[in-house]
């Protein structure tokens, strides 16, 4: 699934459906789209459209970074600087588990 049609500039326009946009980003991120993983990570880092959560932000940014998505690498460092060591350890384990699940044969 491509998230290219998603535009944050649609907000405030007639018929704009933020929930549908968030659902599409989540679906693409779950399917391994690095850009969607980055966007979802930033949503968690800022609390935009989802609850604010640095651990989830780090998880999704890590998944994007594992695919060499440069912005995810940079922003993950920014998020990590605001987390405790315990939060980072938890997020790393969650990302590792998620990667293993996505690589498992269906």
N, CA, C and O atoms as a GROMACS GRO file, in nm:
protein
  424
    1UNK      N    1   0.084  -0.119   0.000
    1UNK     CA    2   0.000   0.000   0.000
    1UNK      C    3   0.088   0.124   0.000
    1UNK      O    4   0.184   0.133   0.077
    2UNK      N    5   0.057   0.215  -0.084
    2UNK     CA    6   0.131   0.340  -0.090
    2UNK      C    7   0.058   0.446  -0.009
    2UNK      O    8  -0.065   0.452  -0.008
    3UNK      N    9   0.135   0.530   0.058
    3UNK     CA   10   0.073   0.639   0.134
    3UNK      C   11   0.092   0.772   0.062
    3UNK      O   12   0.062   0.877   0.118
    4UNK      N   13   0.143   0.768  -0.060
    4UNK     CA   14   0.168   0.890  -0.136
    4UNK      C   15   0.048   0.983  -0.145
    4UNK      O   16   0.066   1.105  -0.137
    5UNK      N   17  -0.076   0.932  -0.161
    5UNK     CA   18  -0.188   1.025  -0.173
    5UNK      C   19  -0.221   1.099  -0.044
    5UNK      O   20  -0.294   1.198  -0.047
    6UNK      N   21  -0.170   1.053   0.068
    6UNK     CA   22  -0.203   1.116   0.195
    6UNK      C   23  -0.136   1.252   0.205
    6UNK      O   24  -0.016   1.265   0.181
    7UNK      N   25  -0.212   1.352   0.239
    7UNK     CA   26  -0.158   1.486   0.250
    7UNK      C   27  -0.211   1.552   0.376
    7UNK      O   28  -0.331   1.554   0.401
    8UNK      N   29  -0.119   1.605   0.455
    8UNK     CA   30  -0.160   1.675   0.576
    8UNK      C   31  -0.230   1.806   0.541
    8UNK      O   32  -0.300   1.863   0.625
    9UNK      N   33  -0.212   1.855   0.418
    9UNK     CA   34  -0.274   1.982   0.378
    9UNK      C   35  -0.424   1.967   0.360
    9UNK      O   36  -0.494   2.067   0.346
   10UNK      N   37  -0.476   1.843   0.358
   10UNK     CA   38  -0.620   1.821   0.343
   10UNK      C   39  -0.696   1.860   0.469
   10UNK      O   40  -0.818   1.877   0.465
   11UNK      N   41  -0.627   1.874   0.579
   11UNK     CA   42  -0.694   1.906   0.704
   11UNK      C   43  -0.767   2.039   0.690
   11UNK      O   44  -0.714   2.135   0.635
   12UNK      N   45  -0.888   2.041   0.740
   12UNK     CA   46  -0.966   2.163   0.734
   12UNK      C   47  -1.047   2.176   0.607
   12UNK      O   48  -1.129   2.267   0.595
   13UNK      N   49  -1.028   2.086   0.510
   13UNK     CA   50  -1.106   2.092   0.388
   13UNK      C   51  -1.233   2.010   0.406
   13UNK      O   52  -1.239   1.918   0.487
   14UNK      N   53  -1.332   2.044   0.328
   14UNK     CA   54  -1.460   1.973   0.337
   14UNK      C   55  -1.439   1.825   0.302
   14UNK      O   56  -1.376   1.792   0.202
   15UNK      N   57  -1.492   1.739   0.387
   15UNK     CA   58  -1.482   1.596   0.362
   15UNK      C   59  -1.354   1.532   0.414
   15UNK      O   60  -1.335   1.412   0.397
   16UNK      N   61  -1.267   1.610   0.476
   16UNK     CA   62  -1.142   1.554   0.529
   16UNK      C   63  -1.173   1.457   0.642
   16UNK      O   64  -1.251   1.489   0.731
   17UNK      N   65  -1.114   1.340   0.639
   17UNK     CA   66  -1.138   1.236   0.739
   17UNK      C   67  -1.004   1.194   0.799
   17UNK      O   68  -0.935   1.108   0.744
   18UNK      N   69  -0.968   1.254   0.912
   18UNK     CA   70  -0.840   1.226   0.975
   18UNK      C   71  -0.829   1.080   1.018
   18UNK      O   72  -0.722   1.020   1.007
   19UNK      N   73  -0.938   1.022   1.067
   19UNK     CA   74  -0.934   0.883   1.109
   19UNK      C   75  -0.896   0.791   0.992
   19UNK      O   76  -0.817   0.699   1.009
   20UNK      N   77  -0.953   0.816   0.876
   20UNK     CA   78  -0.920   0.735   0.758
   20UNK      C   79  -0.773   0.751   0.721
   20UNK      O   80  -0.707   0.654   0.684
   21UNK      N   81  -0.723   0.872   0.732
   21UNK     CA   82  -0.582   0.896   0.701
   21UNK      C   83  -0.492   0.824   0.800
   21UNK      O   84  -0.394   0.761   0.760
   22UNK      N   85  -0.525   0.832   0.929
   22UNK     CA   86  -0.446   0.763   1.031
   22UNK      C   87  -0.452   0.612   1.010
   22UNK      O   88  -0.350   0.544   1.021
   23UNK      N   89  -0.571   0.561   0.979
   23UNK     CA   90  -0.585   0.418   0.953
   23UNK      C   91  -0.498   0.374   0.835
   23UNK      O   92  -0.434   0.268   0.840
   24UNK      N   93  -0.494   0.455   0.730
   24UNK     CA   94  -0.413   0.422   0.612
   24UNK      C   95  -0.264   0.424   0.646
   24UNK      O   96  -0.189   0.338   0.601
   25UNK      N   97  -0.221   0.520   0.726
   25UNK     CA   98  -0.081   0.528   0.768
   25UNK      C   99  -0.046   0.406   0.853
   25UNK      O  100   0.058   0.344   0.832
   26UNK      N  101  -0.133   0.372   0.947
   26UNK     CA  102  -0.108   0.255   1.033
   26UNK      C  103  -0.100   0.127   0.951
   26UNK      O  104  -0.011   0.045   0.973
   27UNK      N  105  -0.190   0.112   0.857
   27UNK     CA  106  -0.190  -0.009   0.773
   27UNK      C  107  -0.061  -0.018   0.691
   27UNK      O  108   0.000  -0.125   0.683
   28UNK      N  109  -0.022   0.093   0.631
   28UNK     CA  110   0.101   0.093   0.552
   28UNK      C  111   0.223   0.066   0.639
   28UNK      O  112   0.314  -0.006   0.599
   29UNK      N  113   0.225   0.124   0.759
   29UNK     CA  114   0.337   0.101   0.852
   29UNK      C  115   0.344  -0.045   0.892
   29UNK      O  116   0.452  -0.104   0.896
   30UNK      N  117   0.228  -0.104   0.923
   30UNK     CA  118   0.223  -0.246   0.960
   30UNK      C  119   0.273  -0.335   0.846
   30UNK      O  120   0.330  -0.441   0.870
   31UNK      N  121   0.251  -0.291   0.723
   31UNK     CA  122   0.292  -0.368   0.605
   31UNK      C  123   0.439  -0.345   0.570
   31UNK      O  124   0.490  -0.402   0.473
   32UNK      N  125   0.507  -0.261   0.648
   32UNK     CA  126   0.650  -0.242   0.628
   32UNK      C  127   0.692  -0.123   0.546
   32UNK      O  128   0.808  -0.113   0.508
   33UNK      N  129   0.602  -0.032   0.517
   33UNK     CA  130   0.635   0.089   0.442
   33UNK      C  131   0.717   0.182   0.530
   33UNK      O  132   0.666   0.233   0.630
   34UNK      N  133   0.842   0.205   0.493
   34UNK     CA  134   0.934   0.284   0.576
   34UNK      C  135   0.886   0.428   0.596
   34UNK      O  136   0.899   0.483   0.706
   35UNK      N  137   0.831   0.488   0.491
   35UNK     CA  138   0.782   0.626   0.504
   35UNK      C  139   0.664   0.630   0.602
   35UNK      O  140   0.656   0.721   0.685
   36UNK      N  141   0.575   0.533   0.594
   36UNK     CA  142   0.461   0.528   0.686
   36UNK      C  143   0.509   0.504   0.828
   36UNK      O  144   0.453   0.559   0.923
   37UNK      N  145   0.611   0.421   0.844
   37UNK     CA  146   0.667   0.396   0.978
   37UNK      C  147   0.724   0.525   1.035
   37UNK      O  148   0.707   0.555   1.153
   38UNK      N  149   0.792   0.601   0.951
   38UNK     CA  150   0.844   0.731   0.994
   38UNK      C  151   0.731   0.824   1.035
   38UNK      O  152   0.736   0.885   1.142
   39UNK      N  153   0.629   0.835   0.950
   39UNK     CA  154   0.516   0.924   0.980
   39UNK      C  155   0.447   0.883   1.109
   39UNK      O  156   0.416   0.968   1.193
   40UNK      N  157   0.424   0.753   1.126
   40UNK     CA  158   0.358   0.705   1.248
   40UNK      C  159   0.445   0.734   1.370
   40UNK      O  160   0.394   0.773   1.475
   41UNK      N  161   0.575   0.714   1.357
   41UNK     CA  162   0.666   0.746   1.467
   41UNK      C  163   0.659   0.893   1.505
   41UNK      O  164   0.658   0.927   1.623
   42UNK      N  165   0.653   0.979   1.406
   42UNK     CA  166   0.644   1.123   1.433
   42UNK      C  167   0.508   1.159   1.494
   42UNK      O  168   0.499   1.250   1.576
   43UNK      N  169   0.405   1.088   1.453
   43UNK     CA  170   0.273   1.113   1.512
   43UNK      C  171   0.277   1.081   1.662
   43UNK      O  172   0.225   1.158   1.743
   44UNK      N  173   0.338   0.969   1.698
   44UNK     CA  174   0.350   0.934   1.840
   44UNK      C  175   0.443   1.032   1.913
   44UNK      O  176   0.418   1.065   2.029
   45UNK      N  177   0.547   1.078   1.847
   45UNK     CA  178   0.642   1.171   1.911
   45UNK      C  179   0.579   1.306   1.941
   45UNK      O  180   0.619   1.375   2.035
   46UNK      N  181   0.480   1.344   1.861
   46UNK     CA  182   0.417   1.475   1.878
   46UNK      C  183   0.276   1.469   1.935
   46UNK      O  184   0.220   1.571   1.976
   47UNK      N  185   0.218   1.348   1.938
   47UNK     CA  186   0.081   1.334   1.985
   47UNK      C  187  -0.021   1.381   1.882
   47UNK      O  188  -0.134   1.412   1.917
   48UNK      N  189   0.019   1.386   1.757
   48UNK     CA  190  -0.070   1.432   1.650
   48UNK      C  191  -0.152   1.315   1.596
   48UNK      O  192  -0.099   1.228   1.526
   49UNK      N  193  -0.280   1.313   1.628
   49UNK     CA  194  -0.370   1.210   1.578
   49UNK      C  195  -0.371   1.082   1.660
   49UNK      O  196  -0.460   0.998   1.645
   50UNK      N  197  -0.272   1.066   1.746
   50UNK     CA  198  -0.260   0.950   1.836
   50UNK      C  199  -0.214   1.002   1.971
   50UNK      O  200  -0.174   1.118   1.984
   51UNK      N  201  -0.220   0.915   2.072
   51UNK     CA  202  -0.172   0.960   2.203
   51UNK      C  203  -0.019   0.974   2.199
   51UNK      O  204   0.051   0.894   2.136
   52UNK      N  205   0.029   1.075   2.266
   52UNK     CA  206   0.173   1.100   2.277
   52UNK      C  207   0.241   0.982   2.346
   52UNK      O  208   0.198   0.941   2.454
   53UNK      N  209   0.345   0.926   2.286
   53UNK     CA  210   0.411   0.809   2.343
   53UNK      C  211   0.551   0.795   2.282
   53UNK      O  212   0.565   0.751   2.167
   54UNK      N  213   0.655   0.832   2.358
   54UNK     CA  214   0.791   0.822   2.307
   54UNK      C  215   0.833   0.678   2.280
   54UNK      O  216   0.911   0.653   2.187
   55UNK      N  217   0.784   0.583   2.358
   55UNK     CA  218   0.822   0.443   2.335
   55UNK      C  219   0.771   0.398   2.198
   55UNK      O  220   0.846   0.342   2.119
   56UNK      N  221   0.643   0.423   2.170
   56UNK     CA  222   0.588   0.386   2.039
   56UNK      C  223   0.656   0.466   1.927
   56UNK      O  224   0.682   0.412   1.819
   57UNK      N  225   0.686   0.592   1.953
   57UNK     CA  226   0.757   0.672   1.853
   57UNK      C  227   0.891   0.607   1.819
   57UNK      O  228   0.926   0.593   1.702
   58UNK      N  229   0.964   0.568   1.921
   58UNK     CA  230   1.095   0.505   1.900
   58UNK      C  231   1.082   0.374   1.823
   58UNK      O  232   1.162   0.345   1.734
   59UNK      N  233   0.979   0.295   1.858
   59UNK     CA  234   0.956   0.168   1.788
   59UNK      C  235   0.939   0.192   1.638
   59UNK      O  236   1.010   0.133   1.557
   60UNK      N  237   0.846   0.278   1.602
   60UNK     CA  238   0.815   0.300   1.461
   60UNK      C  239   0.929   0.370   1.388
   60UNK      O  240   0.955   0.339   1.271
   61UNK      N  241   0.997   0.462   1.454
   61UNK     CA  242   1.113   0.525   1.391
   61UNK      C  243   1.225   0.424   1.371
   61UNK      O  244   1.297   0.431   1.271
   62UNK      N  245   1.241   0.331   1.465
   62UNK     CA  246   1.342   0.227   1.451
   62UNK      C  247   1.312   0.137   1.332
   62UNK      O  248   1.403   0.098   1.258
   63UNK      N  249   1.186   0.105   1.314
   63UNK     CA  250   1.149   0.020   1.200
   63UNK      C  251   1.178   0.091   1.068
   63UNK      O  252   1.228   0.030   0.974
   64UNK      N  253   1.146   0.218   1.062
   64UNK     CA  254   1.180   0.295   0.942
   64UNK      C  255   1.330   0.308   0.924
   64UNK      O  256   1.380   0.299   0.812
   65UNK      N  257   1.400   0.330   1.033
   65UNK     CA  258   1.547   0.343   1.027
   65UNK      C  259   1.612   0.213   0.982
   65UNK      O  260   1.716   0.215   0.915
   66UNK      N  261   1.553   0.100   1.019
   66UNK     CA  262   1.610  -0.030   0.979
   66UNK      C  263   1.605  -0.050   0.827
   66UNK      O  264   1.672  -0.136   0.772
   67UNK      N  265   1.524   0.032   0.761
   67UNK     CA  266   1.516   0.029   0.615
   67UNK      C  267   1.591   0.147   0.553
   67UNK      O  268   1.569   0.183   0.437
   68UNK      N  269   1.679   0.207   0.632
   68UNK     CA  270   1.762   0.320   0.591
   68UNK      C  271   1.681   0.443   0.550
   68UNK      O  272   1.723   0.518   0.462
   69UNK      N  273   1.566   0.462   0.612
   69UNK     CA  274   1.490   0.584   0.588
   69UNK      C  275   1.556   0.693   0.671
   69UNK      O  276   1.542   0.696   0.793
   70UNK      N  277   1.627   0.782   0.606
   70UNK     CA  278   1.715   0.879   0.674
   70UNK      C  279   1.644   0.965   0.779
   70UNK      O  280   1.697   0.985   0.888
   71UNK      N  281   1.528   1.014   0.746
   71UNK     CA  282   1.457   1.099   0.843
   71UNK      C  283   1.424   1.022   0.971
   71UNK      O  284   1.424   1.079   1.080
   72UNK      N  285   1.397   0.893   0.956
   72UNK     CA  286   1.366   0.811   1.075
   72UNK      C  287   1.489   0.798   1.163
   72UNK      O  288   1.479   0.802   1.286
   73UNK      N  289   1.605   0.782   1.102
   73UNK     CA  290   1.730   0.772   1.178
   73UNK      C  291   1.752   0.899   1.259
   73UNK      O  292   1.782   0.894   1.379
   74UNK      N  293   1.737   1.012   1.193
   74UNK     CA  294   1.759   1.142   1.258
   74UNK      C  295   1.659   1.167   1.371
   74UNK      O  296   1.698   1.205   1.482
   75UNK      N  297   1.533   1.145   1.344
   75UNK     CA  298   1.430   1.173   1.444
   75UNK      C  299   1.434   1.074   1.560
   75UNK      O  300   1.398   1.109   1.672
   76UNK      N  301   1.477   0.951   1.533
   76UNK     CA  302   1.490   0.853   1.642
   76UNK      C  303   1.592   0.903   1.744
   76UNK      O  304   1.573   0.884   1.864
   77UNK      N  305   1.699   0.964   1.699
   77UNK     CA  306   1.800   1.021   1.791
   77UNK      C  307   1.737   1.131   1.876
   77UNK      O  308   1.763   1.140   1.996
   78UNK      N  309   1.657   1.214   1.813
   78UNK     CA  310   1.589   1.323   1.884
   78UNK      C  311   1.497   1.267   1.992
   78UNK      O  312   1.497   1.316   2.105
   79UNK      N  313   1.419   1.166   1.958
   79UNK     CA  314   1.326   1.104   2.053
   79UNK      C  315   1.404   1.036   2.166
   79UNK      O  316   1.370   1.050   2.283
   80UNK      N  317   1.509   0.963   2.130
   80UNK     CA  318   1.588   0.889   2.230
   80UNK      C  319   1.647   0.984   2.335
   80UNK      O  320   1.659   0.948   2.452
   81UNK      N  321   1.684   1.104   2.293
   81UNK     CA  322   1.742   1.201   2.386
   81UNK      C  323   1.643   1.243   2.494
   81UNK      O  324   1.683   1.300   2.596
   82UNK      N  325   1.516   1.216   2.473
   82UNK     CA  326   1.412   1.254   2.569
   82UNK      C  327   1.357   1.136   2.648
   82UNK      O  328   1.263   1.150   2.726
   83UNK      N  329   1.417   1.019   2.628
   83UNK     CA  330   1.369   0.896   2.692
   83UNK      C  331   1.466   0.850   2.800
   83UNK      O  332   1.584   0.884   2.799
   84UNK      N  333   1.414   0.771   2.894
   84UNK     CA  334   1.500   0.707   2.993
   84UNK      C  335   1.562   0.582   2.931
   84UNK      O  336   1.516   0.535   2.827
   85UNK      N  337   1.666   0.531   2.995
   85UNK     CA  338   1.730   0.408   2.946
   85UNK      C  339   1.631   0.293   2.945
   85UNK      O  340   1.632   0.210   2.853
   86UNK      N  341   1.545   0.286   3.046
   86UNK     CA  342   1.445   0.179   3.052
   86UNK      C  343   1.345   0.190   2.937
   86UNK      O  344   1.305   0.088   2.880
   87UNK      N  345   1.304   0.311   2.903
   87UNK     CA  346   1.211   0.329   2.792
   87UNK      C  347   1.276   0.287   2.660
   87UNK      O  348   1.211   0.223   2.577
   88UNK      N  349   1.402   0.322   2.642
   88UNK     CA  350   1.473   0.285   2.519
   88UNK      C  351   1.486   0.133   2.510
   88UNK      O  352   1.466   0.076   2.403
   89UNK      N  353   1.521   0.069   2.620
   89UNK     CA  354   1.534  -0.077   2.620
   89UNK      C  355   1.401  -0.142   2.584
   89UNK      O  356   1.397  -0.237   2.505
   90UNK      N  357   1.292  -0.092   2.641
   90UNK     CA  358   1.160  -0.147   2.612
   90UNK      C  359   1.126  -0.126   2.464
   90UNK      O  360   1.077  -0.218   2.398
   91UNK      N  361   1.152  -0.008   2.412
   91UNK     CA  362   1.121   0.022   2.272
   91UNK      C  363   1.205  -0.063   2.177
   91UNK      O  364   1.154  -0.111   2.075
   92UNK      N  365   1.331  -0.083   2.210
   92UNK     CA  366   1.416  -0.168   2.125
   92UNK      C  367   1.364  -0.311   2.120
   92UNK      O  368   1.361  -0.373   2.014
   93UNK      N  369   1.322  -0.363   2.234
   93UNK     CA  370   1.268  -0.499   2.237
   93UNK      C  371   1.138  -0.507   2.158
   93UNK      O  372   1.115  -0.603   2.085
   94UNK      N  373   1.053  -0.407   2.172
   94UNK     CA  374   0.928  -0.405   2.098
   94UNK      C  375   0.955  -0.399   1.946
   94UNK      O  376   0.888  -0.468   1.869
   95UNK      N  377   1.051  -0.318   1.905
   95UNK     CA  378   1.084  -0.308   1.762
   95UNK      C  379   1.142  -0.440   1.712
   95UNK      O  380   1.108  -0.485   1.603
   96UNK      N  381   1.227  -0.501   1.791
   96UNK     CA  382   1.287  -0.629   1.753
   96UNK      C  383   1.178  -0.736   1.736
   96UNK      O  384   1.180  -0.812   1.639
   97UNK      N  385   1.086  -0.741   1.829
   97UNK     CA  386   0.975  -0.836   1.822
   97UNK      C  387   0.889  -0.810   1.700
   97UNK      O  388   0.850  -0.904   1.630
   98UNK      N  389   0.858  -0.684   1.673
   98UNK     CA  390   0.776  -0.648   1.557
   98UNK      C  391   0.847  -0.686   1.428
   98UNK      O  392   0.782  -0.735   1.335
   99UNK      N  393   0.977  -0.665   1.419
   99UNK     CA  394   1.053  -0.704   1.300
   99UNK      C  395   1.046  -0.855   1.280
   99UNK      O  396   1.029  -0.902   1.168
  100UNK      N  397   1.059  -0.930   1.388
  100UNK     CA  398   1.056  -1.076   1.378
  100UNK      C  399   0.919  -1.123   1.332
  100UNK      O  400   0.909  -1.216   1.251
  101UNK      N  401   0.813  -1.061   1.382
  101UNK     CA  402   0.677  -1.099   1.342
  101UNK      C  403   0.658  -1.069   1.194
  101UNK      O  404   0.599  -1.150   1.122
  102UNK      N  405   0.706  -0.953   1.148
  102UNK     CA  406   0.684  -0.917   1.007
  102UNK      C  407   0.766  -1.004   0.912
  102UNK      O  408   0.731  -1.017   0.795
  103UNK      N  409   0.873  -1.063   0.960
  103UNK     CA  410   0.955  -1.151   0.876
  103UNK      C  411   0.911  -1.297   0.881
  103UNK      O  412   0.959  -1.379   0.802
  104UNK      N  413   0.821  -1.330   0.973
  104UNK     CA  414   0.777  -1.469   0.988
  104UNK      C  415   0.695  -1.511   0.866
  104UNK      O  416   0.616  -1.432   0.813
  105UNK      N  417   0.714  -1.636   0.822
  105UNK     CA  418   0.635  -1.683   0.708
  105UNK      C  419   0.487  -1.690   0.743
  105UNK      O  420   0.450  -1.719   0.857
  106UNK      N  421   0.404  -1.664   0.645
  106UNK     CA  422   0.259  -1.662   0.668
  106UNK      C  423   0.202  -1.801   0.648
  106UNK      O  424   0.081  -1.821   0.663
   0.00000   0.00000   0.00000
